[in-house]
Amino acid sequence: MTFEETYLNDNILDALYDMHFEEMTPIQEKCIPEILDERDLIGIAQTGTGKTAAYLLPILSMLDDGGYPKDAVNCIVMAPTRELAQQIDQAMQGFGYYLDGISSVAVYGGNDGSRFDVETKGLKMGADVIIATPGRLLSHIRMGHLDLSRLSFFVLDEADRMLDMGFSDDILSIAKLLPKEHQTIMFSATMPQKIQQLARTLLTDPVEVKIAVSKPAEKIQQSAYVCYEPQKLGIIRSLFKAGELERVIIFSGKKDKVKDITRELKRMNINCAAMHSDLSQAERDDVMYRFKVGQVSVLVATDIVARGIDIDDILCVINYDVPRDAEDYVHRIGRTARAQRDGVAITLVSDNDMRYFSDIERFLEREIQKNVLPEGLGEGPEYRPTSPRKSSRGRGGRSRGGRSNGGNGNGSSKNKKRNHRGGRNKKTQPKA
């Protein structure tokens, strides 16, 4: 299905034309008509499926069509991290290129006072769309810099990450300030019980759209070491002694383990850096920059970088512990084998992690190769796959057809406006 088959307005379609976007991704095809029909919606989709466009395009189209107050904040887009807020803001600039009357401000923490002053000025001048992290937005609200009483659109992007990072109370505090009549849109990569509860609290009769998580790229060579917890650092030492490992991300679910691994690698004179929630935003930005440009060879991180960070040359991902959700495993190892490159994914499976790793193998519908433990570490536990556990996930999504008639009544001018630009360079997968 193409974007021109929807009721997105002329200015949005012109911007998409200039960006060479024509065919919609599955999440866009299912969500855009529902949002244009003013339905609350919860979308379950992983990073890279085009979900940012799935909510920004219809919202911007409706705002541009008019009927919303010019002197009010009309849309809030909440994001868990500064990095994601910046990516959404960049997408906003592209999609809104022809929207002369629509303004936006990005609001996120981890900056010096001058950035806060710039944000404050932008908010006081008025903005139709605010893209924000929860804590920073609350700071501006408490200082009286914005009023949400006439808001029309409330978007939660990567809601599961926001809850994992402890933003539940902040989200609920912001939601209490919204008017009774508004449209709420929530996106999450997973659907655990806490997300279902948040959806019941914030959404009214929502449409649910679920896009199945893609299996890992075939180019990723997956394997595992079955071991006891105390053997894990020995395996890490052996992996780095065996060869020149560069452009590596090591994931752990706990920041204390991230610190332990980083200390051990530094003892081995490995050029590494840690990324976890104890770092300030400025420190996280510095670490990520140094890793991106190659000043750091190995990044040891919590799941703060498992999704949404585009680094194309990662050669190896090591899971120091097993993610509790199969979809999180896919997100982690998906950092490698990007841009047509090969990649390696190694997982350390302790005796306590076997049931979670069994879930991952069932999800992938394949058995992952088990490696022999390095010499000198002794014997590991026997791998014992477990029976499937009962899932707490919600039901699959549904999709309704678009409106049978509608639009903004200017289709002929739309076609005329774009015809002079020559032939299209068709691109089928906008991943905004």
Beta strands, then each sheet from edge to edge (+ up, - down):
strand 1: 41-44
strand 2: 75-78
strand 3: 104-107
strand 4: 129-132
strand 5: 153-156
strand 6: 183-188
strand 7: 207-210
strand 8: 220-227
strand 9: 248-251
strand 10: 272-275
strand 11: 298-301
strand 12: 316-319
strand 13: 343-350
strand 14: 369-371
sheet 1: 3+ 4+ 2+ 5+ 6+ 1+ 7+
sheet 2: 10+ 11+ 9+ 12+ 13+ 8+ 14+
end
